[in-house]
Each structure stands twice: as structure tokens, then as C-alpha cells.
């Protein structure tokens, strides 16, 4: 590249000399002028290419620096205590067992509590609106009249709102036990071993750790804010759908059969949602523990490999890194020479 630049610059210099010579003909001077004009873009193209190449060369320097950073990390990883790592894996394995047990029991308890709570509410509403006591005899109405329909609708909506709050409280309590177990994971220990790695790996591991941590906090402390699936409706809106469908089913009134069917639908929605939330949160929790275990297993695998490396291998790798850096510096000097001309 530098040789070509010198050729083009020489052409320009010779043309300038010819133009300064008063004894040369007009025709040759016109040719020299045109040649100088056409050579200039060639010179600029070489310089622009050199600038672009200099930018690309910086990426190569970063690659070599990264290789050196990895080389420097090997003694840190090789020198870490494998006993401590195995202890962390053991603790995480125990945490995984406890989380799965808590998740199974928590889901069962949540479904049971919510189902019982809603069953009691539905029975209360049925007794209030469809049964009456006359002379100590219980009579059942099959249909509510037009004027009673709106009052039942209003009360049913209020009960559904209350039940939604009850579900949130139950879910928070049951998921909190799993959340506490996740909080018992020793993040400082993980951070200690992360610092053994090269800077790029450290950044990547920390980013994953922060991302997972943020998702755990949000999904376990606000269980019904992030519902499974792609629906944009809130939990309360989902529960109110059967209520609105019941009211609009008949303009003249509400039958007992339709009322009971709607209550069953509401109960089914809550049960299905609780199961779906627990399955999603449990998947997040178990994957988190599995990723932590995998991190430690990968650490031990690297440690075993690095401990087997000989001083000769280490020296050869260092020589390769220095040779690559030296070659790149020579190219950089060559490019700088082109740019400065």
C-alpha cells in the first residue's frame, strides 16, 4: 500500500515539475493537469483504506489482549480450591431438592386454599339469592327476576374482586418460601469464582446473574403481575369475563344453573392460573439452580485442564501472544506511515 502511495505521489510531483517548466507545450501540460486530477482520488482512496484498516486492526489488538487476559486467568482458576467448589455444588443440589418439594406442596396448598375460599363464597351467594327460608322450610328458586339480576351482578363482581385479592395473597405466601430458598444461594461465592475468569467472561457471567436475579425478584414478589402466556389481560379482568357473560346471557334474569356454571368457570380459571404460575416460577427457580451448578461444573472442568498444562505449554502460549502483538504493531506502523504522508 505504501509503495503504491509513493508511486502516485511521484506522478503528482513529476506533473507539478512539468507544469512549472515554461518550455513544455500546452498539450503536454494539459495532460499533466488531467493526470494530477485523476491521481488525487487514487491517493485519497489509499489513505481512506488505511484509515479503515487501522480501525479493523484495533479489533485484532483487542483479540490478542483478550487472549492474554485468558492466559493470565488460568493460574487463578487452577489455584482455586476444588473442595470449596464441590461444597457449593452440594449446597445447590440440596437447594434444588428443597425447591422442588416446596413447589409441589405450595401448588397443592394454593389450589386447595383458593378452591375452598371460592367454594365458600359461591355457596354463600347461592344461599343468599336462590334459597329462602319460609316457616323453617327451605325453598329453591330456579331463576332470579329482572330486578334482582343487577343486584346479584354487583355482588358477584365484588366477590370476584375480593377473591382476586385473596388469590394474590395466597400465591405470595406460598411462593415466598421458594423465594427464600433461592435467596439462600451464596451469590458472593459465585462472584468470587467469577473474578477468577478473564474480563470478558466476568462481564458475561455478571450480566446473566443480574438478569436472572431481576427476573426472580419480579416474578416471585409480584406473582400475578407477570401472567404466563401472551395475554395482555390482567388476572382480575380474566376472572370478570364469566361474570359479564352470565349477566348478558339473559336479559330477563339469571338461572341457578347458569349461576353455578359461571362459578365453576371462575374456579377453574383460578385453579388453572395457579398451576400455570407455579409451573412457570418453578421452571425459573430450578433452571436458576441448574445454571449455578453448571457454572461450578464448568469451572472444575477448566481447572482440571489448566492444572494439566506444563510450564512449556504456558511459555509457548505467551510467545504466540507476543508474536501476534508484534506483527500487528509492525502493520500499524506501516499504516500510520501511509496516513501521515
TIBASE-773159 format. One record per atom (N, C-alpha, C, O): z, y, x. Coordinates in pm, whole numbers, plus 50000, padded with zeros to 5 digits. Example, Ala and Ser with C-alpha at 12.3 -4.5 7.8 and 13.67 -1.06 7.14 Angstrom:
507804943151319507804955051230507804967051320508464966851424507084977551285507144989451367507875000351290508045011451341
% end
This chain:
500004987950083500005000050000500005012750087499265022150061500855012650191500945024250279499635026450354499205037750376498985015150395497715016250466496645022650378495885031150424496605018450251495625024250159495905039050137494975047150129497165042550127497515056550109497035064850227496505075850209497215059650349496775066750469495255068550469494745078850513494525058250421493065059250415492645070350321491785078550355493245070550202492885080850104493265094750155492525104350135494405095750220494815108850275493885113150387493585124950402493415103350466492465106650572491155111750514490555121050567490705105550404489485110150337489625124650293488715132750308490775127750238491025141350192491025151250310490465162150301491675147150419491745155850538490355158450595490035169750630489525147950605488155149650657487335158650566486535166750612487545157150435486815165650341487235180250356486415189350349488555182250377489045196050395488455202450522488115214250522488345194550628487755199750752486285203350731485805213650778485585194650660484155197250636483985210050555483105218150583484825211750454484725223750371485035236350450484535247150417485845234950554486195246650636485115250050738485135260750798484175240850758483105242750857481955250550791481295245350701481725262650836480695271250776479275266650808478315271250745479125257650905477795253050943477305241450855476135237650863478185235850770477775224750684476995229950563477185241350518476125221250511475265225250400476045225950269477115219950255475495233050174476115234450043476225220849973477215218049906475175212649989475155199649921476265190449969476955184149888476445189750101477485180850155478875185850119479785177950099479025199250111480315204950071480635201749925481785199449888479585201649843479785197949702480225183249690481085179849610479625174949772480015160649773481445159049822482205151049767481825166749925483175165949979484195170449876485265164549861483845181149804484745186149700484945175749590486065173249546483825169649546483925159549441484735147349487485515141649411484515143449614485245132049668486745134849673487555126249640487115146949713488535150649718489165150049579490295145449562488395154849480488895154349342489105139949295490085137049225488185130949333488275117049288489305109049367489855099149317489565113149489490545106149573491975109349528492855100849537492185121549480493535125749442494195116549339495355113049356493485112349230494105102849136494475089549203495455083149165493685085549303493995073049375495325074449450496155065349451495515086049512496765088549584497945088949488499005083349516497765095549375498835096549276499165082849216500325079749189498125074649196498345061249142499175052749238500055045349195498895053649366499655046149466501115050749466502025042449471501325063949460502695069049459503445065149332504625061749337502745065849217503385061749092503715046849093504765042749044502815038849148503075024449160504275021949250505095013049223504375029849356505505028449447506815031849376507835025249398506785042149291507985045849216508395034849119509575031649106507375029049050507675018148957508215006049033509164999448989507615003249145508054991849226509474993949278510244984549290509805006549308511165009449355512175006449246513265001449273511825009649122512715006349009512894991448993514004986548970511774984149005511854969448994512644963449110513314953249095512544969949223513254964949341514764965849323515504957549376515224975949248516664977149224517194965149147518334960949168516374959749058516774947748984516954936049081517884928149067516064935049179516174924449279517444926149361518114916249393517774938549397519024941049469520234936649386521194931149439520174939249254521274935049167521394919849163522494914449159520254913049164520274898349165520974893149290521774883749283520674899349403521304895049528522804898249526523624890249570523154910049473524574913649463525324904049371526464900349398524644900049263525274890349172525474876949242526524870649226524484872649321524604860149395525794860849492526524851149509525974872449554527094874249646528424874349570529424869049618528414880349451529614880649369530034866549328531214863049332529044858449290529324844349256529854837049379530804829249370529234839649494529674833349620531134836849650531904828349694531504849449626532884853749650533864847849550535054846449579533364844349429534264838949325534624824349349535634819549298533814817449427534034803149447535414799949506536074790849457535874807049610537214803949662538324806449561539334799449560538144816549475539164819449374539254807949273540344803649235538094803149232538084792049135538584779149201539364771749142538124776649322538534764449392540024764249420540634753549423540624776049442542034776649479543004777249363544214776949384542484778149238543374778749122544064765249100543564754749143545214765649035545984753349012545404745248897545424749848783544874733248925544344724948816545434719948723545184717148606546654718948774547774714448690548004724348576548194720448461547994737248609548164747548506547044747048403547284748748283545824744648450544684743848359544844732148263544614733548143545254720748316545464709048230546604711448130546544706648017547594718848171548684722148078548164730647962548544728547847547294740147995546714748447890545844740247795545874742347673545094730847849544274722147765545154713747674544834711747557546284708847728547214701147646547814709347534547924704647421548194721747564548744730447461547714733647353548034733947235546484736047395545424738947299545104726847212544824728347093545154714947269544914702747191545994701047084545704697346971547254703847121548334703447024548164713946916548434711446799547714725746957547444736646863546354732646764546444735746645545334725846812544234721346726544744711646620544364712546503545614702246659546164692646565546994699746458546884696746339547824709146501548684716446406547854724946310548164725846191546804731146361545954739646277545254731246170545194735346054544754719746207544074711046109545054706146002544704705345885546274703046044547284698645948547684710045854547784708145732547914721845912548274733445831547154737245734547414741045620545914736045780544784739445695544664730145575544414734545463544834717345601544754707445492545854709645389545604709745269547084711445439548214713545349548124727045280548404728145160547714737345355547604750645298546584751345186546834757845084545454744845204544434744745099544964737744974544774742644863545614726544993546174719244878547194727844805547154728844682548114733944879549154742144817548574754144746549014757744636547574760544807546964772444746546284768944615546464775844515545504758144615544824753844492545844750344384545674753944268546894743244424547924739144327548624751344267548764752344145549054760644351549774772444303548904781144212549354785644107547664783344254546764791744176546404784944043546374791443939546144772044048545794764643926546944764843826546734766943707548144762643875549314762743786549544776643728549824778143609549414786743813549614800343767548614804043657548994809743555547354800643680546334804043580546464795443455546234800343344546834783043470547034774343354548144779943264548034779843142549204784643327550304790643250549834803143177550194805343062549034811343245548534823643183547604820443067547704826642961546714810943087545764807342982546474801542860546104804542747547494793242884548284787542774549014798442698549094798142575549564807942771550274819042708549334826942616549704830442503548134829742666547164837342584546724829242463546574834742353546524816442483546124807942370547194807942263546904809542144548444806042304549544805742207549714819142137550054819742019549454829842213549644843242156548584846642051548884852941950547334842342077546234846941994545684836441898545114840041795545854823941928545244813641843546264804841770545884796441688547544806641799548584799041729549564808741663549824819541716550084804841551551154812741492552134803641419551794792741373553344808441410554444800641352554714805941212555074817541194554544797241114554814801240975555784791040916555474779340895556964796140890558004787540836558234775440925558334764040879558314778441057558584768141158557484757441164557704746341213556344760941115555174752141127554114759341211553814771141189553554752041309552554757941398551164755941341550744744741313550474767041325549094766641277548154771641387548514780341467546974766041390545994769841493544764775841427544214770441331544344787241483543104793441435541944789541526542094789341648540844786641468539674782741548538894794841596538144793941693539074806141529538304818141566539134830741543539874831841445538984840041636539584853241618538594862241547537384861141568539124871141464538254880241391537724891441479538104892841595536854899341419536174910141491537164920341546537014924841659538184923941467539114934441508540084929641616540574937741695540354916641620541254911341722540544908541854541174907141960539254907741844538444904141962538654913942077538854909842191538614926842049538734936942155540104936442221540224938342342541144934042141542494933242198542634921242292543234922442399542094909842251542124898142339541324900742466541744897042576540184907042450539334910242565540114918842665540094916242785540784929142615541534938142702542664930642774542884932542894543374922242700544494914942760543994904542860544614902442964542894898142828542334888042918541894894343049542094888743157541284906043039540864913043161542074916843247542044915543369543134921443184544344924943257544944912643327545394913443441544944901343255545494889143313544644884243431545174879043529543344885843420542454881843529542674890643651542674885843764542864903743628543164912843740544474908943807544584908743929545464905743725546754901743780546594888643858547164887043967545834879343802545634866443869544904868244003545204861144099543974877444008543254880144132544224884744241544144880344355545164893644203546174898144299547074886644341547494885744457547364877844247548194866144277547484856944375548104851544467546194855144356545404846644448545424852544588545614845344686545234865544597545244872244728546564869844800546584866644918547674871344726549004869544786549194855044832549684852544942548804845544748548954831444784548104828044906548574821144997546874832744908545974829945020546494836045150546444829745256546994848245141547544854745261548724846845317548844845045438549594842145228550764834445272550364821245337550914817445440549434814245277549024801145329548234802445459548404794445551547364812445467546564814345588547384820245703547024818845820548484826745668549314833045772549874822645868550034825345987550184810845819550714800245905549684796146010550024793646125548424795345968547354791846062547124803346160546904801246279547194815546106547004827346190548084828046299547784831246414549324824946262550414824846360550154814446469550444816846586549604803146430549304792646528548214797346624548284794646744547224804446572546174809846658546734820446753546314821546868547684828146703548304838546787549124832646901549424839446998549494819946888550284813546994549444809847115549994806347220548124810547103547254807747217547514818247326547514830247298547734813647447548094822547559546844829647610546134824647697546584841547555545404849347595545534854247739544534855247811546764857247781546954862047918546574851448020546054854548127546834838847986546434827948076544914827048086544354825548195544254828047971542794827847970542254839348053541314837748131542854851148035542424862948111542624860848260541794865048341543704854248297543964851548439542824843248500542364846148610542394833048428541324824548481539954831148469539054828248548539794839948371538534847548361538344856048486537224857448536539434861748537539344870548654538944863148781538614869348882538984849948778538524842148894536994842448907536464840249016536314845048797534854844348796534224857148851534914867048879532904856848865532154868548906532194878948794532554875848681531814891448826531944902448731531094900448605531554903548495529874895248620529024892848503529664882848408529684884848287530184871948464530834861748381532084867348316532364864448200532844875248390534054881348334533714889848212534364888848108532674898048225532264906648114531834898347993532174901547879531084887748020530604879147911531764872047840531804871447718532694866747917533844859747858534714869347778535164865947668534964881247831535814890947761535164895547630535834897447529533854897347634533144901447513533284890847404533514894147287533144878247443533314867447345534744866947293534964865047174535704868747383537114868247346537444879247246538144876747147536964891347271537224902647181536544900647046537104904046942535324895147050534594892946926535294882746837535464884846717535704871546898536394861146822537734866246772538114863846657538454873346860539764878646821539664888146703540484887446611538674896946705538484906346595538154899446465538634903346359537324889046472536934881646351538134874146294538314873646172538954868346381540144861146335541104870546262541584867346154541374882046322542314891546260541804895946123542564896046026540534899646115539984904745988539944893945880540264896645764539564881845916539374871445814540664864345775540734858145669541684865145859542954858745824543944868445761544824864145687543824881145790544744890845730544194896645600544954901845518542874895745581542254900245455541334889045404540114890445409541924878145354541144866045322540084867745215539074860745218540274876945121539314878445012538384890445031537594893644942538494896845146537584908045173536244902845223535194908745196536284891645296535064885845351534834872245285535274861945337534154872445170533944860145095532814851845158531864857445212532924838545149531834830045201530554832345123530594836245007529424829945187528134831745121527634845945136528244854245204526514848645072525844861645087526074870944967525484881744961526944866944871527154875144753527824888344789528734888844872527344899244727527914912444754529024915744655529674926144667529244906844554530274909344455531654906644513531824897844597532624914444465533994912244508534584900544431533994895544335535764896244476536444885044410536744888344264536534880144176537244900544239537584904444103536354905144013536394901043897535264910044067534014910743990533534896843953533034894543842533674887444046533254873644020534094867543909533554860443823535404870143910536284864643808536024870743670536214864143568535594883243667535404890043539534124885843467533964888343348533204879443539531944875443476532154866543354531564869243249532984855843363533214847543244533884855143130533644852243013534724865043164535394873043062534364881242984534394881542861533484887743055532454895842989531484887042911531034890742802531184875342965530284866042895530914861442765530214859742665532244859242764532944854942643532874865642535532624862542418533074878042573533084889042477531714891142414531604894042295530684889542496529324892342446528674880042382527544880842334529384868842382528794856642327528634857642176527644853142119529634863542111529574865241966529994879241929531014884241975529214885641846529534899241803530654899341699531344909441682530834888141629531764887841518533174883541557534134887041488533324876041667534644871541705534594862241825533564860741890535764856141854535864846941968536444833941919537524833641859535744823041945536244809941903537214804542008537154808342125538104795741965539064789442055538354781142160538764781042277537304774342120536554765942214535944774442324536024771042442535334785642285534734794642385535804800642476535594802142597536954803942417538044809442497538514799342601538674802742718538734786942558539204776542651538154773542758538494771242874536884773642719535814771342818535784782442923535594779843041535964794742878535964806042971537144805143068536994807943187538304801143017539474799643103539244788643207539674789843322538564777943165538244767243260537284772143368537434768643485536314780143329535354785643425536064794543526535804793843646536974802943476537724811843565538544803543663538564806343783539214793243613539984784443701539114777343803539494775943919537944773043760537014766143851536514775443960536384771444076536234788143922535794798044021536864800044127536564800444247538114801344084539204803444180539374791344271539534792844392539354779444213539514767344294538394766144398538654763344515537174768344353536014767044444536074777344555535754774544671536484789444519536534800144618537634797444721537444799744840538784792644674539874789544767539424778744866539674779944986538784768444816538304757644903537284762945003537334759645122536354771344954535314776945042535914785845150535504785345265536904794145111537554803045208538294794845314538184797645433539034784845269539774776645364538814769345458539074768545578537724764145406536774757045492536184766345597536044762545713535834778645555535264788145650536294792645753535994793245872537514795745707538554800145801538974788845895539244791246013539014776545844539364765245929538274762746034538554759146148537024764545993535934763046088536054773246199535864770046317536374785646163536574796246263537754792846355537654794446477538854788246297540054785346375539814773746472540134774746591539254762846422539044751046509537984753846615538114749046728536954761446581535944764946681536534773746790536164772746907537454782446750538114791146849538884782746950538784784947071539644773246901540404764546991539464756047076539694754247196538414750847014537454742647089536774750647200536534745447308536464763247172535834771647274536794774447390536384774847506538084776247358539074778347463539204765747550539294766647673539224754047485539294741547560538044739747646538134735447761536884743147589535634741947666535644751147786535144747547893536194763147769536284772447881537064766147996536644766748112538214760247964539034753948068538344741648128538424739348249537664733848045536944722148097535814726348191535594720148296535104736948153534034742148241534624747348371534034745848477535794753548361536474758648481536794747048575536564747948696537334736248520537674724648603536444718248665536474713548779535334718148589534084712448642533574720648759533174715148862533594733848744533184742548855534134741048973533704740349089535404740448945536394739149051536144726449133536194726849256535894715349065535644702649135534404703749225534404698649337533364710449174532144711949255532384720849375531944717749486533084731849353533314741449462534224735649570534064738649688535184727449529536094721349626535384711249716535864708149825534254706249670533494696549749532534703349847531984696849936532334716349833531414723249923532014724450063533204727150078531184722350164531634722850303531504737050357530764745150301532194740050465532034753150529530594755850568530134767350566529864745350605528454746950642527624751550521526744760050534527924745750404527214749950283527524764550251526634772250215528764768250263529164782050237528444791650330527964802250289528384787750459527734796350558526244797550529525664808350542525614786350491524174786550461523884795550341522894802950342524724794950238524534803550121524684818250158523924826750111525674821250243525874835050285524684840050367524254851450351524154831550452522974835250531521784838150441521034847650463521614829750339520484831850246520634845350175519664852650162521844848550130522074861250061521754873050153521094882550112522224872550277521984883450371520504884650406519984895650422519834873150417518394873550449517614880150335516744888550360517924876350211517224882250096517474897250090516544904950063518704901450114519014915650110518264923250220517764934350196518174917350338517474923850449515994925150418515384935450446515404914750359513984915250324513724926150220512744933550228514604927150125514454937450022514614951350080513924960650038515504952950177515674966050241514414970250316514044981950315513754960650380512514963750450511434968350352510684977750379511374961550238510404965550135510754979450083509864987650059512034982050066512464995150017512085006250115511645016950073512255003850242511865013650343510365016350337509915027750350509605005950319508145007050310507745015550188506875024150196508425012850075508125020349951508545034949966507815043949925509715037250025510175051050045509205058950132509005070950112508605051950230507645058650316506425063050237505895073950258505985054550144504835057950057505175069949969504365079149954506365069749910506755080449817506885093849890506525104349836507405093650012507675106050085506425112450144506455124250179505305104850155504085110550211503425120150112502375125850142
% end
